[in-house]
Amino acid sequence: MTVVDKMNDCGIVPVVVLENSKDAVPCGAALAKGNIDIMEITMRTAAALDSIRLVAKEMPEICLGAGTVLNPEQCHQAVDAGAQFIVSPGFNRDVVSWCVQNGVTVLPGCVTPTEIMQALELGVNIIKFFPANVYGGLSAMKSLSGPFPNVKFVPTGGVSAENLAEYAQASFIHAIGGSWMCVKKDITQGNFEKITTLSSEATKIIATVRNV
C-alpha cells in the first residue's frame, strides 16, 4: 500500500508538534491504539528530527511524515531521519521538485487555482488545503474541484471532531489533517490516554461516514 493509499485508508493525518523527543514514541503508540497508523511530525521544533528518527526506528508500522517543511534541505533531513512523506504549508517548487525527483510523497499547500496548476505541472494531485477555515473550507474546495476534478484535498486548520463528519463525506477529500487528537498540552503533560480516546472517536466518525 502506498503512502497516499494509507492516508486515504486511515482518513486522518494527525499533525503532531513535539517539544521533547521522549514523547514521540508514546504519542505514536497512543495514536496507534486509537486506530490511527499515520503521523505527521512538524519541523517547527528542535526535537522534530530526533522524534522522527525514534518513531521510524521503534514504530515501523506508523506511516510517518514531516510537516511544516519549508525548503529542500529540510526535506533531505526529514527523509534521512525516516520520514516517508513531506507536507508543506505552501507551494514551494523546489520542495515539490526535490520530492518528486526522489520518489517521496509530498503534499504541498495550495489554496488558489494557480498553485494547484503548479502542483499538477509537477505531477502532484493530492494537496494540502491550509488553513482550511480561513480560505473557504468545504465550499472553496468544492468550487476548486470543478475545474480540477482529479485533485484531492487534505484540509488542515479549523477541522475538529465537531465538523469531521462533514469534511469526511465530501468526495473531493482524500484525508483530513488536524491536531485536535494530540494537542501540545496533552503531549507535554503525558495525557496519552486522552490522545487514544480522541483518536478512537475520530476513526469511528470516519468509519461511520464511510459505512465501514
CORKA-V71888 format. One record per residue. RES is the residue in three letters. SS is DSSP state (alpha for helix, beta for strand, coil for the rest). PHI is phi in whole degrees, 0 to 359 (999 if undefined). NEAR is the number of other ideal C-beta (glycine too) atoms within 10 Angstrom. Layout:
# CORKA-V71888
res:RES ss:SS phi:PHI near:NEAR
res:RES ss:SS phi:PHI near:NEAR
This chain:
# CORKA-V71888
res:MET ss:coil phi:999 near:8
res:THR ss:coil phi:284 near:11
res:VAL ss:alpha phi:299 near:18
res:VAL ss:alpha phi:293 near:18
res:ASP ss:alpha phi:294 near:10
res:LYS ss:alpha phi:296 near:18
res:MET ss:alpha phi:300 near:25
res:ASN ss:alpha phi:292 near:16
res:ASP ss:alpha phi:296 near:13
res:CYS ss:alpha phi:284 near:20
res:GLY ss:coil phi:88 near:23
res:ILE ss:beta phi:226 near:25
res:VAL ss:beta phi:240 near:26
res:PRO ss:beta phi:294 near:28
res:VAL ss:beta phi:262 near:23
res:VAL ss:beta phi:244 near:26
res:VAL ss:coil phi:253 near:21
res:LEU ss:coil phi:244 near:25
res:GLU ss:coil phi:273 near:15
res:ASN ss:coil phi:221 near:13
res:SER ss:coil phi:296 near:19
res:LYS ss:alpha phi:295 near:13
res:ASP ss:alpha phi:270 near:23
res:ALA ss:alpha phi:296 near:26
res:VAL ss:alpha phi:292 near:16
res:PRO ss:alpha phi:302 near:13
res:CYS ss:alpha phi:292 near:23
res:GLY ss:alpha phi:299 near:29
res:ALA ss:alpha phi:294 near:17
res:ALA ss:alpha phi:295 near:26
res:LEU ss:alpha phi:296 near:29
res:ALA ss:alpha phi:298 near:17
res:LYS ss:alpha phi:295 near:15
res:GLY ss:coil phi:268 near:24
res:ASN ss:coil phi:73 near:16
res:ILE ss:coil phi:249 near:27
res:ASP ss:coil phi:249 near:18
res:ILE ss:beta phi:220 near:23
res:MET ss:beta phi:205 near:25
res:GLU ss:beta phi:251 near:27
res:ILE ss:beta phi:269 near:34
res:THR ss:beta phi:283 near:19
res:MET ss:coil phi:269 near:24
res:ARG ss:coil phi:277 near:13
res:THR ss:coil phi:237 near:17
res:ALA ss:coil phi:292 near:12
res:ALA ss:coil phi:272 near:18
res:ALA ss:alpha phi:301 near:27
res:LEU ss:alpha phi:295 near:20
res:ASP ss:alpha phi:297 near:17
res:SER ss:alpha phi:296 near:31
res:ILE ss:alpha phi:298 near:27
res:ARG ss:alpha phi:300 near:17
res:LEU ss:alpha phi:294 near:21
res:VAL ss:alpha phi:294 near:25
res:ALA ss:alpha phi:299 near:18
res:LYS ss:alpha phi:282 near:11
res:GLU ss:alpha phi:264 near:12
res:MET ss:coil phi:225 near:18
res:PRO ss:coil phi:297 near:10
res:GLU ss:coil phi:286 near:8
res:ILE ss:coil phi:276 near:21
res:CYS ss:beta phi:280 near:24
res:LEU ss:beta phi:251 near:26
res:GLY ss:beta phi:232 near:28
res:ALA ss:beta phi:244 near:27
res:GLY ss:beta phi:249 near:28
res:THR ss:coil phi:53 near:18
res:VAL ss:coil phi:274 near:29
res:LEU ss:coil phi:249 near:14
res:ASN ss:coil phi:206 near:14
res:PRO ss:alpha phi:300 near:18
res:GLU ss:alpha phi:299 near:12
res:GLN ss:alpha phi:294 near:20
res:CYS ss:alpha phi:303 near:26
res:HIS ss:alpha phi:300 near:13
res:GLN ss:alpha phi:297 near:17
res:ALA ss:alpha phi:293 near:25
res:VAL ss:alpha phi:293 near:20
res:ASP ss:alpha phi:299 near:11
res:ALA ss:alpha phi:282 near:20
res:GLY ss:coil phi:126 near:20
res:ALA ss:coil phi:291 near:30
res:GLN ss:coil phi:261 near:19
res:PHE ss:beta phi:212 near:25
res:ILE ss:beta phi:238 near:26
res:VAL ss:beta phi:235 near:28
res:SER ss:coil phi:239 near:26
res:PRO ss:coil phi:291 near:17
res:GLY ss:coil phi:220 near:13
res:PHE ss:coil phi:269 near:21
res:ASN ss:coil phi:235 near:19
res:ARG ss:alpha phi:302 near:12
res:ASP ss:alpha phi:294 near:12
res:VAL ss:alpha phi:295 near:22
res:VAL ss:alpha phi:296 near:25
res:SER ss:alpha phi:299 near:14
res:TRP ss:alpha phi:301 near:21
res:CYS ss:alpha phi:295 near:23
res:VAL ss:alpha phi:298 near:14
res:GLN ss:alpha phi:294 near:10
res:ASN ss:coil phi:256 near:13
res:GLY ss:coil phi:67 near:7
res:VAL ss:coil phi:253 near:19
res:THR ss:beta phi:298 near:20
res:VAL ss:beta phi:226 near:27
res:LEU ss:beta phi:243 near:32
res:PRO ss:coil phi:280 near:26
res:GLY ss:beta phi:282 near:22
res:CYS ss:coil phi:222 near:27
res:VAL ss:coil phi:232 near:22
res:THR ss:coil phi:235 near:12
res:PRO ss:alpha phi:304 near:12
res:THR ss:alpha phi:297 near:10
res:GLU ss:alpha phi:295 near:15
res:ILE ss:alpha phi:296 near:23
res:MET ss:alpha phi:297 near:13
res:GLN ss:alpha phi:294 near:17
res:ALA ss:alpha phi:295 near:24
res:LEU ss:alpha phi:298 near:15
res:GLU ss:alpha phi:301 near:10
res:LEU ss:coil phi:264 near:16
res:GLY ss:coil phi:89 near:9
res:VAL ss:coil phi:252 near:20
res:ASN ss:coil phi:236 near:14
res:ILE ss:beta phi:244 near:20
res:ILE ss:beta phi:233 near:28
res:LYS ss:beta phi:276 near:27
res:PHE ss:beta phi:244 near:27
res:PHE ss:beta phi:216 near:26
res:PRO ss:coil phi:281 near:15
res:ALA ss:coil phi:301 near:25
res:ASN ss:coil phi:290 near:14
res:VAL ss:coil phi:275 near:11
res:TYR ss:coil phi:262 near:18
res:GLY ss:coil phi:104 near:14
res:GLY ss:alpha phi:54 near:19
res:LEU ss:alpha phi:298 near:18
res:SER ss:alpha phi:296 near:8
res:ALA ss:alpha phi:293 near:17
res:MET ss:alpha phi:295 near:23
res:LYS ss:alpha phi:297 near:15
res:SER ss:alpha phi:295 near:12
res:LEU ss:alpha phi:291 near:22
res:SER ss:alpha phi:289 near:18
res:GLY ss:alpha phi:298 near:8
res:PRO ss:alpha phi:285 near:10
res:PHE ss:coil phi:234 near:20
res:PRO ss:coil phi:294 near:10
res:ASN ss:coil phi:266 near:9
res:VAL ss:coil phi:269 near:21
res:LYS ss:beta phi:243 near:21
res:PHE ss:beta phi:249 near:30
res:VAL ss:beta phi:240 near:24
res:PRO ss:beta phi:288 near:27
res:THR ss:beta phi:219 near:25
res:GLY ss:coil phi:107 near:19
res:GLY ss:coil phi:89 near:15
res:VAL ss:coil phi:270 near:23
res:SER ss:coil phi:212 near:13
res:ALA ss:coil phi:300 near:13
res:GLU ss:coil phi:290 near:9
res:ASN ss:coil phi:247 near:15
res:LEU ss:alpha phi:302 near:20
res:ALA ss:alpha phi:299 near:12
res:GLU ss:alpha phi:299 near:13
res:TYR ss:alpha phi:290 near:24
res:ALA ss:alpha phi:296 near:20
res:GLN ss:coil phi:275 near:13
res:ALA ss:coil phi:284 near:17
res:SER ss:coil phi:293 near:8
res:PHE ss:coil phi:270 near:18
res:ILE ss:beta phi:266 near:21
res:HIS ss:beta phi:274 near:20
res:ALA ss:beta phi:198 near:24
res:ILE ss:beta phi:237 near:25
res:GLY ss:beta phi:264 near:23
res:GLY ss:beta phi:179 near:22
res:SER ss:coil phi:242 near:18
res:TRP ss:coil phi:293 near:15
res:MET ss:coil phi:286 near:27
res:CYS ss:coil phi:217 near:29
res:VAL ss:coil phi:290 near:16
res:LYS ss:alpha phi:304 near:14
res:LYS ss:alpha phi:298 near:9
res:ASP ss:alpha phi:295 near:18
res:ILE ss:alpha phi:294 near:23
res:THR ss:alpha phi:294 near:13
res:GLN ss:coil phi:269 near:11
res:GLY ss:coil phi:73 near:14
res:ASN ss:coil phi:276 near:16
res:PHE ss:alpha phi:287 near:20
res:GLU ss:alpha phi:296 near:12
res:LYS ss:alpha phi:295 near:17
res:ILE ss:alpha phi:299 near:26
res:THR ss:alpha phi:297 near:20
res:THR ss:alpha phi:299 near:15
res:LEU ss:alpha phi:294 near:22
res:SER ss:alpha phi:294 near:22
res:SER ss:alpha phi:298 near:16
res:GLU ss:alpha phi:298 near:13
res:ALA ss:alpha phi:294 near:26
res:THR ss:alpha phi:292 near:20
res:LYS ss:alpha phi:292 near:13
res:ILE ss:alpha phi:297 near:19
res:ILE ss:alpha phi:300 near:22
res:ALA ss:alpha phi:298 near:13
res:THR ss:alpha phi:294 near:12
res:VAL ss:alpha phi:297 near:16
res:ARG ss:alpha phi:275 near:10
res:ASN ss:coil phi:58 near:5
res:VAL ss:coil phi:279 near:9
